[in-house]
């Protein structure tokens, strides 16, 4: 039966089994990470862009047919005249139906919406909420005991901070009560290399840091992975909320954007 015609909780057993699997291994064990990734990527799987790429090894005659009929994105000639599959080809087949990839934006959107509704309960629940993500929050006081635990769907206390700064989604850093420095910067390889004071200075208007890190780039054509040093510009991120500044041009809060459209008939 196609999954879209079922009217039941089709993911509960799948998630429960993966969660039990994850709990049966320590965090340092690869199976723990595999189970976690499968759980976390489930709803995103239904929001995938339907990429219609096919990869495979082909003969030169087959390659010429593919190059004629389809869009060849990349290929590697293995220079083996005796092999029937001497060319590795990555090509796009536009004839693949969208439902072949089992994409359902409605499922992914519903999961995201339910998560936001759940987190909103804590935004209006008598707490000062300094930062929130899909499944986490930074509060000014402890949550009730019945919300804390190891069961699926409950919170766990990660850290208590005595000083912290938030610059945008997945960009923050702070000092815990036991003087441990924790820094998260999406897309940057070594966030704890940035001094906390430098991070705090970025709350000032128009401030930024030019950082350098090494990224991996792969090339199917060359059959190699290249390491390149790149500049990463770190600054406050205002693509989701608008910053509020005090008289000294320091960001002290954020507010939702207000967008007014006027249409001419």
JOGI-V939520 format. One record per residue. RES is the residue in one letter. SS is DSSP state (helix for helix, strand for strand, loop for the rest). PHI is phi in degrees with one decimal (none if undefined). PSI is psi as a letter, one per 30 degrees, with the letter a starting at -180 (none if undefined). Layout:
res:RES ss:SS phi:PHI psi:PSI
res:RES ss:SS phi:PHI psi:PSI
This chain:
res:X ss:loop phi:none psi:k
res:X ss:loop phi:-68.9 psi:k
res:X ss:helix phi:-64.2 psi:f
res:X ss:helix phi:-76.4 psi:f
res:X ss:helix phi:-97.4 psi:f
res:X ss:loop phi:-81.6 psi:k
res:X ss:loop phi:-119.7 psi:i
res:X ss:loop phi:-155.0 psi:l
res:X ss:loop phi:-76.8 psi:j
res:X ss:loop phi:-83.9 psi:f
res:X ss:loop phi:-111.3 psi:f
res:X ss:helix phi:-60.4 psi:e
res:X ss:helix phi:-64.3 psi:e
res:X ss:helix phi:-59.8 psi:e
res:X ss:helix phi:-68.1 psi:e
res:X ss:helix phi:-60.0 psi:e
res:X ss:helix phi:-64.6 psi:e
res:X ss:helix phi:-65.9 psi:e
res:X ss:helix phi:-67.1 psi:e
res:X ss:helix phi:-62.4 psi:e
res:X ss:helix phi:-62.7 psi:e
res:X ss:helix phi:-64.1 psi:e
res:X ss:helix phi:-68.4 psi:f
res:X ss:loop phi:-81.9 psi:f
res:X ss:loop phi:-125.8 psi:k
res:X ss:loop phi:-67.7 psi:l
res:X ss:loop phi:-61.5 psi:f
res:X ss:loop phi:-80.9 psi:f
res:X ss:loop phi:-88.5 psi:k
res:X ss:helix phi:-56.8 psi:e
res:X ss:helix phi:-63.4 psi:e
res:X ss:helix phi:-63.1 psi:e
res:X ss:helix phi:-68.4 psi:e
res:X ss:helix phi:-62.3 psi:e
res:X ss:helix phi:-62.9 psi:e
res:X ss:helix phi:-62.8 psi:e
res:X ss:helix phi:-64.8 psi:e
res:X ss:helix phi:-64.9 psi:e
res:X ss:helix phi:-67.3 psi:e
res:X ss:helix phi:-69.9 psi:f
res:X ss:loop phi:-93.4 psi:g
res:X ss:helix phi:-60.8 psi:e
res:X ss:helix phi:-69.3 psi:e
res:X ss:helix phi:-67.6 psi:f
res:X ss:helix phi:-58.7 psi:e
res:X ss:loop phi:-82.7 psi:f
res:X ss:loop phi:-110.8 psi:g
res:X ss:loop phi:-65.2 psi:k
res:X ss:loop phi:-68.0 psi:k
res:X ss:loop phi:-71.7 psi:i
res:X ss:loop phi:-78.0 psi:k
res:X ss:loop phi:-104.9 psi:h
res:X ss:strand phi:-89.2 psi:k
res:X ss:strand phi:-131.0 psi:k
res:X ss:strand phi:-120.3 psi:k
res:X ss:strand phi:-179.4 psi:l
res:X ss:strand phi:-99.4 psi:k
res:X ss:strand phi:-136.3 psi:l
res:X ss:loop phi:-75.7 psi:l
res:X ss:helix phi:-66.5 psi:e
res:X ss:helix phi:-64.7 psi:e
res:X ss:helix phi:-64.2 psi:e
res:X ss:helix phi:-62.9 psi:e
res:X ss:helix phi:-63.2 psi:e
res:X ss:helix phi:-67.3 psi:e
res:X ss:helix phi:-63.9 psi:e
res:X ss:helix phi:-64.0 psi:f
res:X ss:helix phi:-79.9 psi:e
res:X ss:helix phi:-96.3 psi:f
res:X ss:loop phi:-131.4 psi:l
res:X ss:strand phi:-92.9 psi:j
res:X ss:strand phi:-79.6 psi:k
res:X ss:strand phi:-86.8 psi:e
res:X ss:strand phi:-160.6 psi:l
res:X ss:strand phi:-156.7 psi:l
res:X ss:strand phi:-128.4 psi:k
res:X ss:strand phi:-86.8 psi:j
res:X ss:loop phi:-78.7 psi:f
res:X ss:loop phi:58.2 psi:h
res:X ss:loop phi:-109.3 psi:j
res:X ss:loop phi:-68.3 psi:f
res:X ss:loop phi:-88.5 psi:f
res:X ss:loop phi:-95.4 psi:k
res:X ss:loop phi:-74.8 psi:f
res:X ss:loop phi:-120.7 psi:i
res:X ss:loop phi:-93.2 psi:f
res:X ss:strand phi:-126.9 psi:k
res:X ss:strand phi:-90.8 psi:k
res:X ss:strand phi:-123.7 psi:k
res:X ss:strand phi:-117.4 psi:j
res:X ss:strand phi:-137.0 psi:l
res:X ss:strand phi:-106.6 psi:k
res:X ss:loop phi:-109.6 psi:j
res:X ss:loop phi:-69.4 psi:f
res:X ss:loop phi:-82.6 psi:f
res:X ss:loop phi:-69.8 psi:k
res:X ss:loop phi:-70.9 psi:k
res:X ss:helix phi:-60.8 psi:e
res:X ss:helix phi:-73.8 psi:f
res:X ss:helix phi:-63.1 psi:e
res:X ss:helix phi:-84.1 psi:f
res:X ss:loop phi:54.7 psi:h
res:X ss:loop phi:-93.1 psi:k
res:X ss:loop phi:-142.9 psi:j
res:X ss:helix phi:-60.8 psi:e
res:X ss:helix phi:-63.5 psi:e
res:X ss:helix phi:-66.1 psi:e
res:X ss:helix phi:-62.6 psi:e
res:X ss:helix phi:-66.2 psi:e
res:X ss:helix phi:-65.2 psi:e
res:X ss:helix phi:-61.9 psi:e
res:X ss:helix phi:-62.4 psi:e
res:X ss:helix phi:-65.2 psi:e
res:X ss:helix phi:-61.9 psi:e
res:X ss:helix phi:-63.4 psi:e
res:X ss:helix phi:-66.3 psi:e
res:X ss:helix phi:-62.4 psi:e
res:X ss:helix phi:-63.5 psi:e
res:X ss:helix phi:-68.5 psi:f
res:X ss:helix phi:-64.8 psi:f
res:X ss:helix phi:-57.9 psi:e
res:X ss:helix phi:-87.4 psi:f
res:X ss:helix phi:-70.5 psi:e
res:X ss:loop phi:-110.7 psi:g
res:X ss:loop phi:-97.1 psi:g
res:X ss:loop phi:87.0 psi:g
res:X ss:loop phi:-112.4 psi:l
res:X ss:loop phi:-88.1 psi:j
res:X ss:strand phi:-98.6 psi:j
res:X ss:strand phi:-86.6 psi:e
res:X ss:strand phi:-161.2 psi:k
res:X ss:strand phi:-144.4 psi:k
res:X ss:loop phi:-124.5 psi:a
res:X ss:loop phi:-55.4 psi:e
res:X ss:loop phi:-135.4 psi:g
res:X ss:loop phi:-147.0 psi:l
res:X ss:strand phi:-156.9 psi:l
res:X ss:strand phi:-113.9 psi:j
res:X ss:strand phi:-114.8 psi:l
res:X ss:loop phi:-88.4 psi:f
res:X ss:loop phi:-155.6 psi:l
res:X ss:loop phi:-64.9 psi:k
res:X ss:loop phi:-77.8 psi:l
res:X ss:loop phi:-58.1 psi:k
res:X ss:helix phi:-58.8 psi:e
res:X ss:helix phi:-71.2 psi:f
res:X ss:helix phi:-93.7 psi:f
res:X ss:strand phi:-104.8 psi:k
res:X ss:loop phi:169.2 psi:l
res:X ss:loop phi:-94.0 psi:f
res:X ss:loop phi:-68.7 psi:l
res:X ss:loop phi:-62.1 psi:k
res:X ss:loop phi:100.0 psi:f
res:X ss:loop phi:-100.2 psi:l
res:X ss:strand phi:-85.0 psi:l
res:X ss:loop phi:-132.3 psi:k
res:X ss:loop phi:-76.7 psi:j
res:X ss:loop phi:-86.9 psi:e
res:X ss:loop phi:-155.1 psi:l
res:X ss:loop phi:-119.5 psi:k
res:X ss:strand phi:-103.0 psi:k
res:X ss:strand phi:-103.0 psi:f
res:X ss:strand phi:-155.4 psi:k
res:X ss:strand phi:-154.5 psi:l
res:X ss:strand phi:-133.5 psi:k
res:X ss:strand phi:-116.6 psi:k
res:X ss:strand phi:-109.7 psi:f
res:X ss:strand phi:164.5 psi:a
res:X ss:loop phi:-58.1 psi:k
res:X ss:loop phi:60.9 psi:g
res:X ss:strand phi:-132.7 psi:j
res:X ss:strand phi:-159.9 psi:l
res:X ss:strand phi:-161.2 psi:l
res:X ss:strand phi:-167.3 psi:l
res:X ss:strand phi:-109.1 psi:k
res:X ss:strand phi:-79.5 psi:l
res:X ss:loop phi:-66.3 psi:f
res:X ss:loop phi:-101.4 psi:g
res:X ss:loop phi:63.1 psi:h
res:X ss:loop phi:-97.5 psi:k
res:X ss:strand phi:-92.4 psi:k
res:X ss:strand phi:-121.3 psi:k
res:X ss:strand phi:-139.4 psi:k
res:X ss:strand phi:-125.3 psi:k
res:X ss:strand phi:-136.2 psi:j
res:X ss:loop phi:-61.9 psi:k
res:X ss:loop phi:88.4 psi:f
res:X ss:loop phi:-112.7 psi:k
res:X ss:loop phi:-71.3 psi:e
res:X ss:loop phi:-132.1 psi:i
res:X ss:helix phi:-65.2 psi:e
res:X ss:helix phi:-72.3 psi:f
res:X ss:helix phi:-75.4 psi:f
res:X ss:loop phi:-86.8 psi:j
res:X ss:loop phi:-58.4 psi:k
res:X ss:helix phi:-60.5 psi:e
res:X ss:helix phi:-62.9 psi:e
res:X ss:helix phi:-65.3 psi:e
res:X ss:helix phi:-65.4 psi:e
res:X ss:helix phi:-66.0 psi:e
res:X ss:helix phi:-66.4 psi:f
res:X ss:loop phi:-74.2 psi:f
res:X ss:loop phi:-72.1 psi:f
res:X ss:strand phi:-72.6 psi:k
res:X ss:loop phi:-62.2 psi:k
res:X ss:loop phi:65.7 psi:g
res:X ss:loop phi:-83.6 psi:k
res:X ss:strand phi:-156.1 psi:l
res:X ss:strand phi:-124.1 psi:k
res:X ss:strand phi:-95.3 psi:j
res:X ss:strand phi:-108.8 psi:l
res:X ss:strand phi:-127.3 psi:k
res:X ss:strand phi:-149.3 psi:l
res:X ss:strand phi:-100.9 psi:k
res:X ss:strand phi:-120.7 psi:l
res:X ss:strand phi:-96.2 psi:k
res:X ss:strand phi:-130.7 psi:k
res:X ss:strand phi:-105.0 psi:k
res:X ss:strand phi:-133.6 psi:j
res:X ss:loop phi:-66.5 psi:e
res:X ss:loop phi:-63.6 psi:e
res:X ss:loop phi:-87.6 psi:f
res:X ss:loop phi:66.1 psi:h
res:X ss:strand phi:-149.2 psi:l
res:X ss:strand phi:-114.1 psi:k
res:X ss:strand phi:-112.0 psi:k
res:X ss:strand phi:-97.9 psi:k
res:X ss:strand phi:-128.1 psi:k
res:X ss:strand phi:-84.1 psi:k
res:X ss:strand phi:-129.2 psi:l
res:X ss:strand phi:-87.7 psi:k
res:X ss:strand phi:-116.0 psi:j
res:X ss:strand phi:-91.3 psi:j
res:X ss:strand phi:-101.3 psi:k
res:X ss:strand phi:-157.3 psi:l
res:X ss:loop phi:-63.9 psi:k
res:X ss:loop phi:-110.4 psi:j
res:X ss:loop phi:-117.2 psi:h
res:X ss:loop phi:-84.0 psi:f
res:X ss:loop phi:-119.5 psi:e
res:X ss:strand phi:-139.7 psi:l
res:X ss:strand phi:-93.4 psi:k
res:X ss:strand phi:-78.3 psi:k
res:X ss:strand phi:-110.2 psi:k
res:X ss:strand phi:-109.0 psi:l
res:X ss:loop phi:-88.6 psi:a
res:X ss:loop phi:-67.9 psi:f
res:X ss:loop phi:-97.0 psi:g
res:X ss:loop phi:60.2 psi:h
res:X ss:strand phi:-110.7 psi:k
res:X ss:strand phi:-70.0 psi:k
res:X ss:strand phi:-119.9 psi:f
res:X ss:strand phi:-168.6 psi:l
res:X ss:strand phi:-133.8 psi:l
res:X ss:strand phi:-144.3 psi:l
res:X ss:strand phi:-68.2 psi:k
res:X ss:loop phi:-68.7 psi:k
res:X ss:loop phi:-113.3 psi:j
res:X ss:loop phi:-115.0 psi:k
res:X ss:loop phi:-112.8 psi:k
res:X ss:loop phi:-102.3 psi:k
res:X ss:loop phi:-122.1 psi:k
res:X ss:loop phi:-115.2 psi:k
res:X ss:loop phi:-93.6 psi:k
res:X ss:loop phi:-79.9 psi:none
